[in-house]
Amino acid sequence: METKKEESNAFKGYSIGDEATDFKLKNIDDQFVSLADYPNAKGFIVIFTCNHCPYAVAYEDRIIALDKKYKDLGYPVIAINPNDPTVQPEDSMEMMKVRAQKKGFTFPYLLDEGQAIYPQYGATKTPHVFLLNKENGKNIVKYIGTIDDNYSDEKDVSTKYVENAVDALLNGKKVPLETTVAIGCTIKVKK
């Protein structure tokens, strides 16, 4: 009975307060990146995103802005492409490199090769954010969801969910809204 419960949780992904496991994924510079590579980070803004999805593309500048705003404050962006490139060729490592250079990404852009990481987290869309906070050497999930309340027009955003969450953590406060619904494209997997 216990085994079935564990199996179903493996596919459910993380909830607020869960410990996120580390990973080691290939970056666009062909180096492997893990959360352990950032010993001085206070936490991480882990964003599952990709090249082809119009929602992900609409958020790219805001993702770069999040990294520029929070990296030096201890919360760098770690972007992970969860899509299988055989299903969505625009999301291949080569195309990721082209996209990152064109947009001037300031953060690691990793490929979830073999698609082992996104199900652990429970990511279902691109983009899908998991804000982690380091607590007693563990990465604890503090926010899950979307970046803000208007994917289509940055000028019409009224609530910046990720910024509010990181600001709360930086000020030693509880995250005001811990979960929102991620808006985006489905993750592409082999049938």
Summary of the structure (lengths in Angstrom):
residues: 191
radius of gyration: 15.7
end to end distance: 28.5
largest distance: 50.6
contacts: 595
relative contact order: 0.21
helix: 33%
strand: 22%
